[in-house]
Amino acid sequence: MFAWESVLGRARPAVMGIVNVTPDSFSDGGKWLAHDAAIAHGLDLAAQGADILDVGGESSRPGAAPVDAEEELRRVLPVVRALAADAGVPVSIDTVKASVAQAAVDVGATIVNDVSAARFDDRMLATVAAAGAGYVVMHMRGEPRTMQDDPRYDDVVGDVAAFLVERLDAARHAGIADSALVADPGIGFGKTVRHNLELLVGLARLCATVGVPVLVGTSRKSFLGRLVGGAPADERDDATLATVMWAFERGAAVARVHEVRGAVATAELLSILRRATPDGVAA
């Protein structure tokens, strides 16, 4: 039975490293599509200090085309199996399909990261509950192909928090333990630049409302590029680190990133600063 305390009960916040086994992800599409390359990349992220490895075989970027379960499984299962055996950290499967989640758990994954919050597959919650897996519930407006079509909110922080509370309650009702749950506000998923900034500014309120640990994923997202002079995806890691520190300071427990080394250093430095006193650093 997975419990988030196993990765969150440490001196510093946790870092989830991204392993995209896809040809079309916005930041590194195709770079790790070959199984051997994806496995080597995941092992490298673990060596850099990643606390969790998140393996995905279907892009959820805006406008992304869906992938059938057979192809998704072909992409991810060898990678999940190898990383679960050799990386030394928990492996998460990033999927909206219960069949893919089940197959990944069967070969060693212990967390399911579901950007749909079980809205796309009514078997997902029961599958996660039966497996005793950890579960990440994320907010997304609509689905990837349409989520950026004129997104509107009355109060984006309140609306997203209310959605997460409702989906977390559904997960509990299905039998998923509270200790297995994490919430993700879905930065960039059906949000404008302003919405993303409002969520980051209001993150402490969201964390207090949802009542479970919160994961934040800003890594290399397009709103950062717009805020820092149009930088392309592979030049947004510095901007990402600024948001990682911001999110940790406002209560986020996990950051999901492409570039792990810097995020781990940021988390460790924040832990030192929190323990700093005029006489030094408390143990």
C-alpha positions as CSV (number, residue, x, y, z in Angstrom):
1,M,0.0,0.0,0.0
2,F,1.6,3.2,-1.1
3,A,1.6,6.3,1.2
4,W,2.9,9.7,0.2
5,E,4.6,10.0,3.5
6,S,7.2,7.6,2.2
7,V,8.5,10.4,-0.1
8,L,7.3,13.5,1.7
9,G,8.4,12.7,5.2
10,R,11.8,14.3,4.6
11,A,13.6,17.5,5.4
12,R,13.0,18.9,1.9
13,P,10.1,19.0,-0.5
14,A,10.0,16.2,-3.1
15,V,10.9,16.4,-6.8
16,M,9.2,14.3,-9.4
17,G,11.3,13.8,-12.6
18,I,9.5,13.6,-16.0
19,V,10.2,10.7,-18.4
20,N,8.3,11.4,-21.5
21,V,8.2,8.3,-23.8
22,T,6.4,10.2,-26.5
23,P,7.1,11.7,-30.0
24,D,5.1,14.9,-29.4
25,S,5.5,16.3,-25.9
26,F,5.9,20.0,-26.0
27,S,9.3,20.2,-24.4
28,D,11.2,17.1,-25.3
29,G,9.0,15.2,-27.7
30,G,10.8,12.2,-29.3
31,K,14.0,12.7,-27.3
32,W,13.4,9.7,-25.1
33,L,11.0,7.7,-27.3
34,A,13.4,4.7,-27.6
35,H,13.0,2.5,-24.6
36,D,16.8,2.3,-23.9
37,A,17.0,6.1,-24.1
38,A,14.0,6.6,-21.8
39,I,15.4,4.1,-19.2
40,A,18.8,5.7,-19.2
41,H,17.2,9.2,-18.8
42,G,15.1,8.0,-15.9
43,L,18.1,6.4,-14.2
44,D,20.0,9.7,-14.7
45,L,17.2,11.7,-13.1
46,A,17.2,9.3,-10.1
47,A,20.9,9.8,-9.8
48,Q,20.4,13.5,-9.8
49,G,18.1,13.2,-6.8
50,A,14.6,12.7,-8.1
51,D,12.3,11.3,-5.4
52,I,9.8,9.9,-8.0
53,L,10.0,9.2,-11.7
54,D,6.8,9.9,-13.7
55,V,6.6,7.9,-16.9
56,G,4.2,8.9,-19.6
57,G,3.3,7.6,-23.1
58,E,0.7,10.0,-24.2
59,S,1.2,13.7,-24.5
60,S,-1.2,16.0,-22.8
61,R,0.0,19.3,-24.4
62,P,-2.7,21.6,-25.8
63,G,-4.1,20.1,-29.0
64,A,-2.4,16.7,-28.5
65,A,-4.0,13.8,-30.3
66,P,-5.1,10.8,-28.3
67,V,-3.2,7.6,-28.2
68,D,-4.8,4.1,-28.0
69,A,-4.1,1.9,-25.0
70,E,-2.1,-0.6,-27.0
71,E,0.4,2.0,-28.3
72,E,0.6,3.6,-24.9
73,L,1.4,0.3,-23.3
74,R,4.0,-0.5,-25.9
75,R,5.8,2.8,-25.1
76,V,5.7,2.8,-21.3
77,L,5.7,-0.8,-20.0
78,P,9.4,-1.7,-20.7
79,V,10.4,1.7,-19.2
80,V,8.3,1.4,-16.1
81,R,9.5,-2.2,-15.5
82,A,13.2,-1.3,-15.8
83,L,13.0,1.9,-13.7
84,A,10.9,0.1,-11.0
85,A,13.6,-2.5,-10.8
86,D,16.7,-0.3,-10.9
87,A,16.1,3.3,-10.2
88,G,15.6,3.0,-6.4
89,V,12.8,5.4,-6.2
90,P,9.0,5.1,-6.7
91,V,7.8,5.1,-10.3
92,S,4.6,6.9,-11.3
93,I,2.6,6.2,-14.5
94,D,1.1,9.3,-16.1
95,T,-2.1,8.0,-17.8
96,V,-5.8,8.6,-18.0
97,K,-6.5,4.9,-18.8
98,A,-7.3,2.3,-16.2
99,S,-6.0,-0.5,-18.3
100,V,-2.6,1.3,-18.7
101,A,-2.5,2.1,-15.0
102,Q,-3.2,-1.5,-14.1
103,A,-0.5,-2.9,-16.4
104,A,2.0,-0.4,-15.1
105,V,1.3,-1.3,-11.5
106,D,1.7,-4.9,-12.4
107,V,5.3,-4.3,-13.6
108,G,6.2,-2.1,-10.6
109,A,4.7,1.4,-10.7
110,T,3.3,2.5,-7.3
111,I,1.7,5.8,-8.3
112,V,-0.9,6.8,-10.9
113,N,-0.7,10.4,-12.1
114,D,-4.1,11.1,-13.8
115,V,-4.5,14.5,-15.5
116,S,-8.2,13.7,-16.0
117,A,-8.9,13.1,-12.3
118,A,-10.8,9.9,-13.4
119,R,-13.2,11.8,-15.6
120,F,-12.2,10.0,-18.8
121,D,-12.3,6.4,-17.5
122,D,-14.9,5.4,-14.9
123,R,-12.8,2.3,-14.0
124,M,-9.8,4.4,-12.9
125,L,-10.6,5.0,-9.2
126,A,-11.5,1.3,-8.6
127,T,-8.3,0.2,-10.3
128,V,-6.1,2.5,-8.2
129,A,-8.0,1.5,-5.0
130,A,-7.6,-2.2,-5.7
131,A,-3.9,-1.8,-6.5
132,G,-3.2,0.2,-3.3
133,A,-1.4,2.8,-5.5
134,G,-0.8,6.4,-4.8
135,Y,-3.0,8.7,-6.9
136,V,-2.5,12.3,-8.2
137,V,-5.8,14.1,-8.9
138,M,-5.3,16.9,-11.4
139,H,-7.5,19.8,-12.5
140,M,-8.0,20.2,-16.2
141,R,-10.7,22.2,-18.0
142,G,-12.1,19.9,-20.7
143,E,-9.5,17.7,-22.5
144,P,-6.2,18.3,-24.1
145,R,-7.5,19.0,-27.6
146,T,-9.9,21.7,-26.4
147,M,-8.6,22.9,-23.0
148,Q,-7.2,26.2,-24.2
149,D,-10.3,27.2,-26.1
150,D,-11.2,30.4,-24.2
151,P,-10.9,29.1,-20.6
152,R,-13.0,31.1,-18.1
153,Y,-13.4,31.0,-14.3
154,D,-15.3,33.1,-11.8
155,D,-12.4,32.6,-9.3
156,V,-9.7,30.3,-10.6
157,V,-8.2,29.5,-7.2
158,G,-11.6,28.7,-5.7
159,D,-13.0,26.9,-8.8
160,V,-9.9,24.7,-9.1
161,A,-9.9,24.0,-5.4
162,A,-13.6,23.0,-5.4
163,F,-13.0,20.7,-8.3
164,L,-10.1,19.0,-6.6
165,V,-12.0,18.6,-3.4
166,E,-14.9,16.9,-5.3
167,R,-12.6,14.6,-7.2
168,L,-10.6,13.7,-4.0
169,D,-13.9,12.8,-2.3
170,A,-14.8,10.6,-5.2
171,A,-11.4,8.9,-4.9
172,R,-12.0,8.3,-1.1
173,H,-15.5,7.0,-1.8
174,A,-13.9,4.5,-4.3
175,G,-11.6,3.2,-1.5
176,I,-8.4,5.1,-2.1
177,A,-6.8,5.9,1.2
178,D,-6.3,9.5,2.2
179,S,-2.6,8.9,2.7
180,A,-2.4,7.9,-1.0
181,L,-3.8,11.1,-2.4
182,V,-2.1,14.2,-3.8
183,A,-3.8,17.1,-5.6
184,D,-2.4,19.0,-8.6
185,P,-4.0,22.4,-9.7
186,G,-3.0,21.7,-13.3
187,I,-1.0,24.7,-14.2
188,G,-1.3,25.3,-17.9
189,F,-4.2,22.9,-18.4
190,G,-7.1,25.0,-19.5
191,K,-5.7,28.2,-18.1
192,T,-4.5,31.5,-19.5
193,V,-1.3,33.2,-18.4
194,R,-3.3,35.2,-15.9
195,H,-5.0,32.1,-14.5
196,N,-1.7,30.4,-14.0
197,L,-0.3,33.4,-12.2
198,E,-3.4,33.7,-10.0
199,L,-3.1,30.0,-9.1
200,L,0.5,30.5,-8.1
201,V,-0.3,33.6,-6.1
202,G,-3.2,31.8,-4.4
203,L,-1.4,28.5,-3.9
204,A,-1.4,28.8,-0.1
205,R,-5.2,29.1,-0.1
206,L,-5.6,26.2,-2.5
207,C,-3.3,24.0,-0.3
208,A,-5.3,24.8,2.8
209,T,-8.6,24.0,1.0
210,V,-7.8,20.7,-0.6
211,G,-6.4,19.1,2.6
212,V,-3.9,16.7,1.0
213,P,-0.3,17.4,-0.3
214,V,-0.2,19.4,-3.4
215,L,1.9,18.8,-6.5
216,V,2.8,21.7,-8.8
217,G,3.9,21.3,-12.4
218,T,5.1,24.5,-14.1
219,S,8.1,23.0,-15.8
220,R,9.0,24.6,-19.2
221,K,5.3,25.6,-19.8
222,S,4.4,28.1,-22.4
223,F,3.2,30.8,-19.9
224,L,6.8,31.0,-18.6
225,G,8.0,31.6,-22.1
226,R,5.6,34.4,-22.5
227,L,6.7,36.0,-19.2
228,V,10.4,35.8,-19.9
229,G,10.7,37.2,-23.4
230,G,9.5,34.3,-25.5
231,A,12.1,31.8,-24.5
232,P,11.6,28.4,-26.2
233,A,10.7,25.3,-24.0
234,D,14.3,24.1,-23.6
235,E,15.4,27.6,-22.3
236,R,12.8,27.9,-19.5
237,D,14.5,25.9,-16.8
238,D,15.6,29.0,-14.9
239,A,12.1,30.4,-15.0
240,T,10.8,27.0,-13.9
241,L,13.1,27.1,-10.8
242,A,11.8,30.4,-9.8
243,T,8.2,29.0,-9.7
244,V,9.4,25.8,-8.0
245,M,10.8,27.9,-5.1
246,W,7.7,30.0,-5.1
247,A,5.4,27.0,-4.9
248,F,7.4,25.3,-2.2
249,E,7.4,28.5,-0.1
250,R,3.6,28.5,-0.4
251,G,2.9,25.0,0.7
252,A,3.5,22.7,-2.3
253,A,4.9,19.3,-1.3
254,V,6.0,18.1,-4.8
255,A,7.4,19.8,-7.9
256,R,7.2,17.9,-11.2
257,V,10.1,19.0,-13.5
258,H,12.1,18.1,-16.5
259,E,15.4,19.3,-15.1
260,V,15.8,17.6,-11.8
261,R,19.3,18.6,-10.6
262,G,18.3,22.3,-10.2
263,A,15.0,21.5,-8.5
264,V,16.6,19.2,-6.0
265,A,19.2,21.9,-5.2
266,T,16.4,24.4,-4.8
267,A,14.5,22.2,-2.5
268,E,17.6,21.4,-0.4
269,L,18.5,25.1,-0.1
270,L,15.0,26.0,0.9
271,S,15.2,23.4,3.7
272,I,18.5,24.9,4.9
273,L,17.0,28.4,4.9
274,R,14.0,27.2,6.8
275,R,16.3,25.8,9.5
276,A,18.7,28.7,9.6
277,T,19.1,30.7,12.8
278,P,21.5,33.6,13.8
279,D,23.7,30.8,15.3
280,G,23.8,28.6,12.2
281,V,21.5,25.9,10.8
282,A,19.4,23.8,13.1
283,A,19.7,20.0,12.7
